[in-house]
Amino acid sequence: MKIIVYGKPSCGLCSAAKEKLKRMGLEFEDKEIESYTTPHKGWEKDESIEVMAAYLLQDRTYPIISIDGMYFNYPNAMKFLKKHRRKQK
């Protein structure tokens, strides 16, 4: 399972999401959301379109969490992961 947390360094919810993932024993990548939600060269190829769409659909809240290419806000990501883990047991 590939998990990416797109957030900000000073964001309390971003820190909480990363701590929760660690407690769940899940590995994840930590990426700065502003690198994906501001125009830059190569935005078509580096997941920025998907991250920007998820960010806008979540009313510009963060973190945005990608799980195997699906994008969630923090509460919905945790619900998805808990449900997914129950199915694996």
Residue pairs with C-beta under 8 A, 6 or more apart in sequence:
1 26
1 67
1 68
1 84
2 29
2 66
2 67
2 68
2 69
3 21
3 26
3 27
3 28
3 29
3 65
3 66
3 67
4 28
4 29
4 30
4 31
4 65
4 66
5 14
5 17
5 18
5 21
5 28
5 29
5 30
5 31
5 63
5 64
5 65
6 31
6 32
6 33
6 36
6 51
6 55
6 62
6 63
6 64
6 65
6 66
7 13
7 14
7 17
7 18
7 30
7 31
7 32
7 33
7 62
7 63
7 64
8 14
8 32
8 33
8 34
8 62
9 32
11 62
11 63
13 61
13 62
13 63
13 74
14 62
14 63
16 74
17 63
17 65
17 74
17 77
17 78
18 28
18 30
20 78
21 28
24 81
24 85
26 81
33 51
33 55
33 62
33 63
33 64
36 46
36 47
36 48
36 51
36 52
36 55
37 48
37 51
37 52
37 55
40 48
43 49
47 66
50 66
50 69
50 71
51 64
51 66
51 71
53 71
54 64
54 66
54 71
54 72
55 61
55 62
55 64
58 64
58 73
61 73
63 73
63 74
64 71
64 72
64 73
65 71
65 72
65 73
65 74
65 77
66 72
67 77
67 80
67 81
70 80
72 80
